[in-house]
Amino acid sequence: MNTVVSTLIQWRALGSGITELTVFYNSLNDGSLTELDFTRFKRLKKIVIGDECFMYVKEVKLIGLSELESVEIGMNSFTKYKDT
């Protein structure tokens, strides 16, 4: 089952048992979100991050995700400077 998030409230409420995660485009650009830690999602197989997401994130942790098969990151994500 694919879980889709677009707000910080949804992100923080995610259950640890999800297997597929999609972040809607232009989402989770909150200045308080500077670290993205996926390590609690031990069953995660697929991550899809839309365009222009996580503009303030400086560190991403994908440690210990032995079931992870794919990660897709959209354009201009993890940056404040688009198309540079």
C-alpha positions in Angstrom: 0.0 0.0 0.0 1.3 3.4 -1.0 1.2 6.2 1.6 1.1 9.8 0.3 2.1 12.8 2.4 2.1 16.5 1.8 2.2 18.1 5.2 4.5 18.1 8.2 1.6 16.8 10.4 1.1 13.8 8.0 4.9 13.2 7.9 5.1 13.1 11.7 2.1 10.8 12.0 3.4 8.1 9.6 3.4 4.6 11.0 6.7 2.7 11.1 5.2 -0.2 9.1 4.7 1.6 5.8 6.2 -0.1 2.7 5.8 2.6 0.0 6.0 6.4 0.5 5.2 9.2 -1.9 5.8 12.8 -1.0 3.5 15.1 -3.0 5.2 17.8 -5.1 6.1 21.1 -3.4 5.7 19.6 0.0 7.4 19.5 3.4 9.2 22.8 2.8 9.0 23.8 6.5 12.1 25.5 7.8 12.0 23.4 10.9 12.6 20.2 8.9 16.3 20.1 8.4 16.9 16.4 8.9 15.1 13.6 7.1 15.4 10.3 9.0 13.8 7.2 7.3 15.4 4.7 9.7 12.2 4.0 11.6 10.5 2.7 8.4 12.2 -0.8 8.5 9.7 -2.3 6.0 10.1 0.5 3.4 10.6 -0.7 -0.1 10.0 2.4 -2.2 10.4 6.1 -1.7 9.1 8.7 -4.3 9.8 12.3 -3.6 8.0 14.8 -5.9 9.5 18.0 -7.4 10.4 20.9 -5.1 10.2 19.1 -1.8 12.3 19.3 1.4 14.0 22.6 0.5 15.5 23.0 4.0 16.7 19.5 4.6 20.5 19.2 4.9 20.8 15.6 6.0 19.0 12.4 4.9 19.3 9.0 6.7 18.5 5.8 5.0 20.4 3.6 7.4 19.4 -0.1 8.0 16.6 -0.2 5.4 17.4 -3.7 4.1 14.1 -4.0 2.2 14.5 -0.7 0.3 14.5 -1.3 -3.5 14.2 2.2 -5.0 14.4 5.9 -4.3 13.1 8.5 -6.8 13.8 12.2 -6.1 12.1 14.9 -8.2 13.6 18.0 -9.7 14.6 20.9 -7.4 14.1 18.8 -4.2 16.6 19.3 -1.3 17.6 22.7 -2.5 16.5 26.3 -2.0 17.9 27.3 -5.4 15.7 26.0 -8.2 17.2 25.0 -11.6 20.8 25.9 -10.7 
